[in-house]
Amino acid sequence: MAFLEAKDLTKYFQIQQSFVAQLVSRRREFVRAVDGITFSLEKGDIYGLVGESGSGKTTTGRMTAALERPTEGTVSLGGSPVNPRRRSDRKKFRRKVQYIFQDPLSSLNPRMTVGNAVAEPLRYLSAMRKRDYSSEVDEMLERVGLSPAVEFRDRYPHELSGGQRQRVVIARALVLTPEYVIADEPVAMVDVSVRAQIMELLIKMQEELGLTILLITHDLAVAKYMCNRISVMYLGKIVESGTNEQIFSNPMHPYTQALKAAVPIPDPRSKSDKKLPSGEIPSSLNPPPGCRFHTRCPYVFDKCKTDEPKLLPTDKGNLVACHLYFEGRLVTSGR
């Protein structure tokens, strides 16, 4: 049994209409943020969800952390369903599951010192006595690279750099030694020079604490560096899934190929001949029929516009939702 399993996971958000609009039209409209996806994480995985903004990555992560309730589908952690009803069960769940939010400045209380912010999970979710908080906080600050801890625990978020704030958020999430961590764009808000340090820190903490991590990112290069398995999302759907090696050595879906082609190569003489998709991701309020990527796909044909492809295994080992491959028309990156 997988450590975390999501089956047919769906989340629709109802559009709030004005009173007049409700009188004129009784039809309710929904944003289809996540639309029936299935995936699983094994214990110790660093599993990547990759895609553009608006693809449903963050909503998926929030549902696995019980911060959003699915419209349909189920999520189970260690064989037990997420979204426990009893308060005692919710506390046990929160000790096991923690979230690293994208923007460290907005997720930290500006009136709370670093020491108090990191101690907050201990205060509400652990059985530890108050006098023992400081030693645990100092140890965790040291482990995430805020050393010596005595110089950081009495500071406020505005007194720290972006990289230091991100380390505080990581320390707060890991101070309870959780089993499962959702890292939502953990390097998006830090300088390029600090990104490698934060990624190395997360990999190190995963190895030391035995964490299972769901990494949410728009950057395929970050997923390549950190993840052992990757799923690519587009407009609420998983379009391709596989191991790190499968995704990067031979991406099958045109969208995955486009994401790979968009990764910059550190060589000014290098020129890419890959076809990049034109336009922007369509609205999840009214997604296109058939394959949702067909409005931007350079290989589109008639079937793509009418029939929604299923996520099926290929002879390369990837799972791909694409008519082109199964119709024998796909031009892969390896050809």
N, C-alpha and C positions, 0 to 999 in steps of 0.2 A: 504493500500500500504506500502511495506517495505521501510525503510529509504534508503538502498542501495540494488540494484538488479543487479546481473551479470547473463546474459543469454548466454549460449553456447559460453563462452569466450575461445578464441583460440589465441595463439601467436606462430608463427613460425619465427625463425631467419635463414636467408639464410647464408650458409657457404661461406666465401670469398675464392675463389680459385685463384691460380696463373694464369698468362696469358697462360702459356703452358698447364696447366690443362684444362683451358677453351677451348683451341683449340682442345685438344684431345677428350674431352667429353663435349657435350653441355648440359648434364643433370645437373640440379641444385639440390643441396642437402640442406635440412633444418633441423635445430634442433627444435624438437617439444616440446617446453618448457611447454606450456599449451595447452591442447587438448580437448576443448569442455566441460567446466565445468559450472555449474549453482548453484548459492547460493544466499542468501539474508541476510541482517543484519537489525534487528529492532532498532529503536531509543533507545540508552542507552545500547546496547549489548556490551559485550566484547567477540568477536567471534574469536576462535582460528583456524589457519591453521597449521596443524602439519604434519611433514614428514621429511625424510632424505634430505641431501643436494642433489640437482638435481631433486627434485620432482616438482618444479615449483611454490613454495610458494611465493618467492620474486617477480617473474615476475607477478604473480597474483596481489600482493599488489601494484606494480608499475602501473599496468593498471588501478586499481581503483583510483589511485591518478593522473591519466593522465600524468604519466612520461613515459609510453609506450603506443603506439597505438595498439589496438587489430588487429590481422590479420582477425579475424571474431568474431561475437558476439557483444554484447552491454553491457555497464555499465551505470546505471542511479543512480543519487544521489538526493534524495528528489523529484523524478519524472522527473528530468531534465537530459539529457544525459551528460555524462562526455566528456572531450575533446572539450570544447567550442572554437569556431573559432575566435570570436571578442576579441580584447585585453581587453576591459572593462569587458567582461564576464569572461575572464581568471583570472583577478585580483579578482573578486568576488569569483570565485571558489577557488583560493589559500587562501583566507581568511577563507574559510570554511574547507579546507582540508590541513593537515600538515603531515609530514613524520618524524619518528624517525629512523635514520639510524643505522645499526648494529655496525659499528666501529666509536665511537665518536672521536677518534684521527684523522682519515682520513676525517671525515665530518666537522671538525672545521678548519677554516683558522688559520695556526700557527702564522701568523702575526697580527691577530685580537684579541683584548682583549675580555674577557668574556662579559663585558658590551656591547661592540660593536656587538659581535656575537648575543646576545639575542635581541639587538635593531634592527638588520638588517630587520626582517620581518615588524616591525613597520615603518621603514624608507621607505620601498617600497610598502607596501600594506595597510597601515592605513592612515587615514586623520588626524592623531594626529600631533600636532606641535612639533618641535624638542626639545623644552625646557621641554616638558612633557615626553620624552622618559625615562629619568633617573628614575623617580618615578615608572613608570610601570616596568622597568627592575629590580629595587631593590625589588619591591613587589613580582615579579615572582621568583627571586632568593631565597628570603626568603621562599616562598611557597614550593619550591622543596628541601629545606633543606640546602641551601648554606647561612648560617647565621653566623655572620652579613654580609649583602650583600656588605658593603663597603670594606670588606677584600677580596672579590672575583672579583669584577667587573673590576679591573685593572690588573688582572693576565692574563697570556697567557696559552694556553692549556697544554704546556709541564710542567708548574708549578703545575698542578693538578694531583690528583690520578685518577685511572680509574673510580672509582665510582663518583667522583666529575665531571669528564668530561661527564659522562652519564647524570648527573643531569643538566648540562649546555645544552646538546642537548635536553633534555625534556623541559627545560624552554624555549628554542628558539622555539620549536614546539608549545608550549601552550600559548605563550605571546599574540597571537592574539585571544585567546579563540575560537579555531576552533570547528566545529561540529563533524568532523570525523578525526580520527588520525590512521595512520598505524604505528604500533610499530614492526619493523623488528629485531627480535632477540635482544630485549632490554637488556637482562642480559647475553648474550653470551660472552661479552668482559670484564666482571667484575669478581672480586674474588667471590668465593662461599659465603664467609661471608657477602658480600654486596648484593647478589642477592635478598634475602628476603626483604631488605630495598627498593630496586628499585621496586620490585613487589608491595609492600605495597604503595609506592608513587604513582604508576600509578593507582592503585585501588582508592586511596584517591582522586586524581585529577579527575578521571572519575566521582566519586560521587559528588564532589564539582562543577565541570564545566558542568556536564551533557553530557560528551563525549560519542561518539560511537567509539569503538576501534576494529581494526582488528589486532590481535596479531599473528605474524608469529614466529614459534619456532620449533626446532627439538626435544624439550624436552617435553614429554607428562606430566611430573610432573608439569612443569611450567604452561601448559595449564589447568591442573586440579585445580591448586591454583587460577588462575585468571579468567578463562572463564566460561560463562554460557552456551555457545554452541560451539561445536568443529566439524571441518571437517578434516579428515585425507586424505592427498594427497600422491600419489605414481606415479612417472613418468608422470606427467602432468594431472593425473586424480584424482577425488575425489572417494575414495573407500569406505568411511563410513562417515556418518554425523549424529549428534544427540545432545542431551543435555549433559551436563557434567555428570549427573548421569547415563544416558543411556550408554555413552561410557565407563565409568569406572566400572559400576556394571555388565555389560554384553556386552563386545565388541564382535561383530559378525564376522568381517572380520579377517582372519588369520594375516594380516599385523598389524592391530590394536592390536590384541592379542600379537604379537611379540613386539610391541612398549611398551605395558604395562608391559610385562615380563622383558623388558630391564631396567625398572626403578629400581634402587638399593633399597633394603630393609635395613634399618639401624639396622640389627641384624646379627652378624657374624655366628650365628648358623643356620640361615635360608637358605634353599636350594630350588632352583626353578627347577621344572620338566617340565617347559614350553619348547616347541620346538621353537628355534630361527632360523630365516632364514639364510641360508648359502650364502656366496658370497656377491657381491656388487650390487647396483642398476644398471640395464643395461643402455646403452647409449640411450639418447633421440633422437639421430640422426637416429637410427634404432631400435625402440622399438619392443619387441616381439609381435607376433600375439596373438589374443585371449585376455585372461586376462594378463595384463602386469606383474602381480606378480607371474605367474605360474612357472617361472624359479627358484624361491626361495621358493615356497609354499610347506610345508610338506604334504598337503592334495591334491595335484594336481591330476586330472584325465583327460581323453581324451578331454572332452568338453572345459576344461579350455584353451587348447592349440590352439583352432580354433575359438571359439565364444567369442566375447567381451561382458562381462556382463554389464547390465544396472543398474543404481542406483535406487533401488526399496525399498519401505517401507517393514518392517518386522512386525511381531506381537509383537515384543518387543519395537517398536517405532522408532528404528534406520532406517536410509536409508543405504542400503548396496549394493555394486556392487560385487556380489560373487555368482557363480553357486553352490557352495557347500551348501550354506544355503537353496537355493530354490530347490535343488535336495535332500534335507534331509540328507546330508552327513556331515555337519559341526559339529565338536566337539567344542562347545563354552566354554568360560572360566568358565561359571556358572555350567557346568555339570561335 
